[in-house]
Amino acid sequence: MTEHVPSTWRQWLAVSALGVGSFAIVTTELAPVGLLSPIGAELGQSEATVALAVTLYAWIGAAAALASVTLLSGMRRRPLLVSLMALLALSALISGLANSFGMLMAARLAGALAHGAFWAMIGTLGAQIVPPEKVGLATSIIFGGVSAASVLGIPAASFIGGLAGWQTAFLAVAALAALVAVTLRGSVPDLPGQPGISAATLGRIARDGRFVPIFAVTILSIMAHFMAFTFVEPYLATQLAVGPTTIALLLFVFGGAGLLANVLCGALIDRHLKTLLMGALTVSSVALGMLTLPVTSGTPVLAGLCLSAWGGAVAIILVGLQTWILKDAGKDALPASAIYVALFNGAIGLGAALGAAILSVAGMPVLFAVAALLTLACLVALAALETPGVAVEQRG
């Protein structure tokens, strides 16, 4: 029998700091989503052009995730994570001081390098910090920051931007990232690095039958979500014809539902992973479909309900997909996590680009309808997969 090893407050401080760190990196990535209009107006760019600040950031982050497990994997984890978070803080600071679109893009591209590397490296840290029986909860907290940023970071950036200008939103993220760097320095154990992952190993994992189906679901579901979500701010402004204050409120409704869903997810994910994911994909697809209807766009309360359902569902999807990969990966957790991060970020950029392309030839309802159908396709695909824990037991 394995002896129970109690966890300590310092371990959970480290886990929490990593969760806030993942919140900071993804909030930095997605902050322009809630600020497309004001950034474009001040810097003289269209909303589609400003969306490149998300698309290119995501694609560079994807490349950085793969490069980091090859080039940085051998570094001790504490100084590596502190350095990456400090670079992110610097990137956000320069973004907040930018007076041209070129300067904003240059700052963000530097931050994207830190983003991809940080996310790839934290994928396995939960299992290294806390006892085995707490790994699911630790992973949920760490990557709950990703989903929290996706559902709360954007409305927070939108709210701050509406009150004090879009630059202030980036400065707030810079301050948060600096605080996280200090906390990581004092709480994360000085864990050793691991041997660098070769390109051949990454290729083997990418072709592994354990991962190919869930990788495909990841690409499709994240692409579908960000196809619609990248343009949620102009959707609310044009379809509901509401002002910045109401937009911020509706985005907070989206975010609040996501936070509540994270709590539910953390309590149930170890035992009901597939059920949670299937339910979340169902709710997300229905909510996106409802947002295409005239009755929804004409009723802010109904739109708010749809946004809350969408926000709660996507929070579960984001944590659930990462957890699925880690549960199935075993000793391949680091390369599998790096590939997941790369695919996730690549899908964000692809979703934003496809969303812009659809909007150039059709309206918002068509965009949201396509996202709903793609999410439904993910549900069908996931239904055919075995729950990772069950699959592992059968293979053993």
C-alpha positions in Angstrom: 0.0 0.0 0.0 1.3 3.4 -0.9 1.8 5.6 2.2 -0.3 8.8 2.2 1.9 11.9 2.0 0.2 15.1 3.2 0.6 18.2 1.1 1.8 21.5 2.6 0.7 25.1 2.3 3.9 25.9 0.4 3.1 23.3 -2.2 -0.4 24.8 -2.7 1.0 28.3 -2.8 3.3 27.2 -5.6 0.3 25.6 -7.4 -1.8 28.7 -6.9 1.0 30.9 -8.2 1.3 28.7 -11.3 -2.4 29.1 -11.8 -2.2 32.8 -11.6 0.7 32.7 -13.9 -1.3 30.8 -16.5 -4.0 33.3 -16.0 -1.5 36.1 -16.7 -0.1 34.6 -19.9 -3.4 33.8 -21.4 -4.9 37.2 -20.4 -2.0 38.8 -22.1 -2.6 36.8 -25.2 -6.3 37.4 -25.4 -6.6 41.0 -24.0 -7.0 42.5 -27.5 -10.2 40.5 -28.0 -12.0 42.8 -25.6 -10.3 45.9 -26.8 -10.4 45.5 -30.6 -12.4 48.7 -31.2 -10.5 51.1 -28.9 -7.1 49.8 -30.0 -8.1 50.1 -33.7 -9.5 53.5 -33.2 -6.5 54.9 -31.4 -3.8 53.3 -33.6 -5.7 53.7 -36.9 -6.3 50.1 -37.7 -9.3 48.0 -38.6 -10.7 45.4 -36.1 -9.5 42.6 -38.4 -6.0 44.0 -38.4 -5.9 44.4 -34.6 -7.0 40.7 -34.4 -3.6 39.9 -35.9 -2.3 40.8 -32.4 -4.0 37.6 -31.2 -3.4 35.5 -34.3 0.4 36.0 -34.6 0.9 35.9 -30.8 -0.9 32.5 -30.8 1.2 31.1 -33.6 4.5 32.3 -32.2 3.4 30.9 -28.8 2.8 27.5 -30.5 6.3 27.4 -32.0 7.8 28.5 -28.7 6.1 25.7 -26.9 7.7 23.1 -29.1 11.1 24.8 -29.2 11.2 25.1 -25.4 11.0 21.4 -24.6 14.0 20.9 -26.9 16.1 23.9 -25.9 15.1 24.8 -22.4 14.0 21.5 -20.9 17.3 20.9 -19.1 17.0 24.2 -17.0 16.0 24.1 -13.4 12.4 24.9 -13.2 12.3 27.8 -10.6 14.7 30.1 -12.4 13.3 29.2 -15.8 9.7 30.0 -14.7 10.7 33.2 -13.0 12.6 34.4 -16.0 9.8 33.6 -18.4 7.2 35.4 -16.2 9.6 38.5 -16.0 9.8 38.5 -19.8 6.0 38.4 -20.0 5.8 41.4 -17.6 8.2 43.4 -19.7 6.2 42.6 -22.8 3.0 43.7 -21.3 4.6 46.9 -19.9 5.9 47.8 -23.4 2.5 47.0 -24.9 0.9 49.4 -22.4 3.3 52.1 -23.5 3.0 51.5 -27.2 2.1 54.5 -29.4 2.0 52.6 -32.7 0.7 49.3 -33.9 4.2 48.2 -34.9 5.4 48.8 -31.3 2.5 46.9 -29.9 3.1 44.0 -32.2 6.8 43.8 -31.4 6.2 43.8 -27.7 3.5 41.1 -28.0 5.7 38.9 -30.2 8.4 38.9 -27.5 5.7 38.0 -24.9 4.5 35.2 -27.1 7.9 33.5 -26.7 7.5 33.5 -22.9 3.9 32.4 -23.2 4.6 29.2 -25.2 7.6 28.2 -23.1 5.9 28.9 -19.7 2.7 27.0 -20.6 4.7 24.0 -22.0 6.8 23.7 -18.8 4.0 23.9 -16.3 2.1 21.0 -17.8 3.8 18.4 -15.6 4.6 20.5 -12.5 1.5 19.6 -10.6 2.6 16.0 -10.5 6.1 17.1 -9.3 4.8 19.4 -6.5 1.9 17.7 -4.8 1.2 14.0 -3.7 -0.1 11.7 -6.3 -3.7 11.7 -5.0 -3.8 15.5 -5.4 -2.5 15.7 -9.0 -5.9 16.1 -10.5 -6.8 19.0 -8.2 -3.4 20.6 -8.7 -3.7 20.4 -12.5 -7.2 21.8 -12.4 -5.9 24.8 -10.4 -2.9 25.4 -12.6 -4.8 25.1 -15.9 -7.9 26.7 -14.3 -5.9 29.9 -14.8 -6.0 29.3 -18.6 -9.8 28.9 -18.6 -10.2 31.7 -16.1 -8.2 34.0 -18.4 -10.2 33.0 -21.4 -13.5 33.7 -19.6 -12.6 36.4 -17.1 -9.4 38.0 -18.3 -11.0 39.4 -21.4 -13.9 41.1 -19.6 -11.5 42.4 -17.0 -9.3 43.9 -19.7 -12.4 45.3 -21.4 -13.6 46.9 -18.1 -10.2 48.4 -17.3 -9.9 49.6 -20.9 -13.3 51.2 -20.8 -12.5 53.0 -17.5 -8.9 54.1 -18.1 -7.9 53.3 -21.7 -6.6 50.1 -23.3 -3.0 50.8 -22.4 -3.9 50.6 -18.7 -5.3 47.1 -19.2 -1.8 46.0 -20.4 -0.1 47.8 -17.6 -2.3 45.9 -15.1 -1.3 42.6 -16.6 2.4 43.7 -16.4 2.0 44.3 -12.7 0.2 41.0 -12.1 3.0 39.1 -14.0 5.7 40.8 -12.0 3.9 39.8 -8.8 3.6 36.2 -10.0 7.4 36.1 -10.8 8.2 37.2 -7.2 5.7 34.6 -5.8 7.2 31.8 -8.0 10.7 32.7 -6.7 9.6 32.1 -3.2 7.3 29.1 -3.5 8.2 26.8 -6.4 10.6 24.0 -5.4 14.0 24.1 -7.1 13.1 21.1 -9.3 15.7 19.8 -11.7 15.2 20.0 -15.5 14.7 17.1 -17.7 16.7 15.9 -20.7 15.8 17.8 -23.8 13.0 16.3 -25.9 14.2 15.5 -29.4 12.3 16.3 -32.6 12.0 12.5 -33.1 10.2 12.1 -29.8 7.8 15.0 -30.6 7.1 13.3 -33.9 6.5 10.0 -32.2 4.0 11.5 -29.8 2.3 13.4 -32.5 1.7 10.1 -34.4 0.8 8.1 -31.3 -2.7 6.6 -31.5 -3.4 7.5 -27.9 -3.1 11.2 -28.6 -4.1 11.7 -32.3 -7.9 11.7 -31.6 -7.8 14.0 -28.6 -5.3 16.3 -30.4 -7.8 16.5 -33.3 -10.7 17.3 -30.9 -8.4 20.0 -29.3 -7.7 21.7 -32.6 -11.3 21.7 -33.7 -12.9 22.7 -30.4 -10.4 25.5 -29.7 -10.6 26.8 -33.3 -14.4 26.8 -33.1 -14.4 28.7 -29.8 -12.0 31.4 -30.8 -13.5 31.7 -34.3 -16.5 33.2 -32.4 -14.9 34.6 -29.2 -12.3 36.7 -31.0 -15.1 38.8 -32.3 -17.5 38.7 -29.3 -16.9 42.4 -28.5 -18.0 43.6 -32.0 -20.8 41.0 -31.9 -22.2 42.5 -28.7 -21.8 46.0 -30.0 -23.4 45.4 -33.4 -26.0 42.6 -32.8 -27.2 43.8 -29.4 -26.4 47.5 -30.1 -25.2 48.0 -26.5 -22.4 50.3 -25.2 -19.0 49.6 -23.6 -20.4 49.4 -20.1 -23.0 46.8 -21.0 -20.5 44.9 -23.1 -18.1 44.7 -20.1 -21.0 43.5 -17.9 -22.0 40.8 -20.3 -18.4 39.7 -20.6 -18.2 39.5 -16.8 -21.3 37.3 -16.9 -19.4 35.0 -19.3 -16.4 35.1 -17.0 -18.3 34.5 -13.8 -20.0 31.4 -15.2 -16.5 30.2 -16.2 -15.2 30.6 -12.6 -18.1 28.7 -11.2 -17.6 25.9 -13.7 -13.9 25.7 -12.7 -15.0 25.0 -9.2 -17.3 22.2 -10.4 -14.6 20.9 -12.7 -12.0 20.7 -9.9 -14.3 18.7 -7.8 -15.4 16.2 -10.4 -12.8 16.0 -13.1 -10.8 13.1 -11.7 -13.8 10.8 -11.7 -16.1 12.2 -14.5 -13.7 13.6 -17.1 -15.4 12.4 -20.2 -18.9 13.1 -18.9 -17.9 16.7 -18.1 -16.3 17.3 -21.5 -19.3 15.9 -23.4 -21.7 18.0 -21.4 -19.6 21.1 -21.9 -19.3 20.6 -25.6 -23.1 20.1 -25.8 -23.8 23.3 -23.9 -21.3 25.3 -25.9 -22.7 24.2 -29.2 -26.3 25.0 -28.1 -25.3 28.4 -26.7 -23.4 29.4 -29.9 -26.4 28.4 -31.9 -28.8 30.4 -29.8 -26.6 33.5 -30.3 -27.3 33.4 -34.0 -31.1 33.8 -33.5 -32.8 37.2 -33.9 -34.7 36.7 -30.7 -31.4 36.4 -28.8 -29.8 39.4 -30.3 -32.9 41.4 -29.5 -33.0 40.4 -25.9 -29.9 41.3 -23.8 -31.1 39.1 -20.9 -31.4 36.0 -23.1 -28.0 36.9 -24.7 -26.5 37.1 -21.2 -27.9 33.6 -20.4 -26.4 32.2 -23.6 -23.0 33.9 -22.8 -23.0 32.4 -19.3 -23.7 29.0 -20.6 -21.0 29.4 -23.2 -18.5 30.7 -20.6 -19.2 27.9 -18.2 -18.9 25.3 -20.9 -15.7 26.5 -22.4 -14.0 26.7 -18.9 -14.6 23.0 -18.5 -13.5 22.3 -22.1 -10.1 24.1 -21.6 -9.3 22.3 -18.3 -10.7 19.0 -19.5 -8.7 18.7 -22.6 -5.4 19.4 -20.9 -6.3 16.9 -18.1 -7.2 14.2 -20.7 -3.7 14.6 -22.3 -1.9 14.4 -19.0 -3.9 11.4 -17.7 -3.1 9.4 -20.9 0.5 10.5 -21.3 2.4 8.9 -18.4 6.1 9.3 -18.9 5.4 11.2 -22.1 3.7 14.0 -20.2 6.2 16.7 -21.1 6.3 16.2 -24.9 2.6 15.5 -25.0 1.9 18.7 -23.1 4.2 20.7 -25.3 2.4 19.4 -28.4 -1.0 20.2 -26.8 0.1 23.7 -26.0 1.3 24.2 -29.6 -1.9 22.8 -31.1 -4.0 24.9 -28.7 -2.3 28.1 -29.5 -2.2 27.3 -33.2 -5.9 26.7 -33.1 -6.5 30.1 -31.4 -4.7 31.8 -34.3 -6.4 29.7 -36.9 -9.8 30.4 -35.3 -9.2 34.1 -35.3 -8.0 34.1 -38.9 -11.0 32.0 -40.1 -13.4 34.2 -38.1 -12.0 37.2 -39.9 -12.3 35.5 -43.3 -15.9 34.5 -42.6 -16.8 38.0 -41.5 -15.4 39.4 -44.7 -18.0 37.5 -46.7 -20.8 36.9 -44.2 -22.3 38.4 -41.0 -21.9 37.6 -37.4 -24.8 35.0 -37.3 -23.1 32.9 -39.9 -19.8 33.1 -38.0 -21.4 31.9 -34.8 -23.4 29.2 -36.6 -20.2 27.7 -38.1 -18.6 27.7 -34.6 -21.7 25.9 -33.2 -21.5 23.2 -35.9 -17.8 22.6 -35.4 -18.3 22.3 -31.7 -21.1 19.7 -32.3 -18.6 17.8 -34.5 -16.2 17.7 -31.5 -18.9 16.2 -29.4 -19.5 13.4 -31.9 -15.8 12.7 -32.1 -15.3 12.7 -28.3 -18.1 10.3 -27.8 -16.2 7.6 -29.7 -13.1 7.9 -27.4 -12.3 5.9 -24.3 -11.9 7.8 -21.0 -8.1 8.0 -20.6 -8.0 6.4 -17.1 -10.0 3.4 -18.4 -7.8 3.1 -21.5 -4.7 3.0 -19.3 -6.0 0.3 -17.1 -7.0 -1.8 -20.1 -3.5 -1.4 -21.6 -1.9 -2.3 -18.3 
